[in-house]
Amino acid sequence: MLENIKKRDGRIVKFNDDRITRAIFLAASEVAKEENVKPSYEMSEELTQRVIKILNSKFRDEVPGVEDIQDVVVKVLIEGGHARTSEKYITYRNERSRIRNSRTRLMKSISDITFKDASSANIKRENANI
């Protein structure tokens, strides 16, 4: 039984299937809005149970990472005939990844400016009147 997951930063946290259901439902809501239909939260819960079943068989002796879980969600969506929902899910996933990478680069630059000595931080030398 899946109890924990590994976050991107390496922390191990308690598994919460509601997060999968919510992510699937949000992607399905985007598709439903385009098609002028009502999204089904129950279908999102059913798809989540399929994801959990695969995760339980695939990760018996190890803790899955966030990316592993997201990969299984995409697989279940596509195999379940929810290709458009899968597209929305992948698009959102990629956008979040892009934002996360931008924040990481920004934080590294701020750290360089704030904490590094001027002789070892190129960004400080580039902005100096040398």
Buried (B, 14 or more C-beta within 10 A) or exposed (E): EBEEBBEEEEEEEEBEBEEBBBBBBBBBBBBBEEEEEEBBBEBBBBBBEBBBEBBEEEBEEEBBBBEBBBBBBBBBBBEBEBEBBBBBBBEBBEEEEEEEEEEEEEEEEEEBEEEEEEEEBEEBEEEEEE
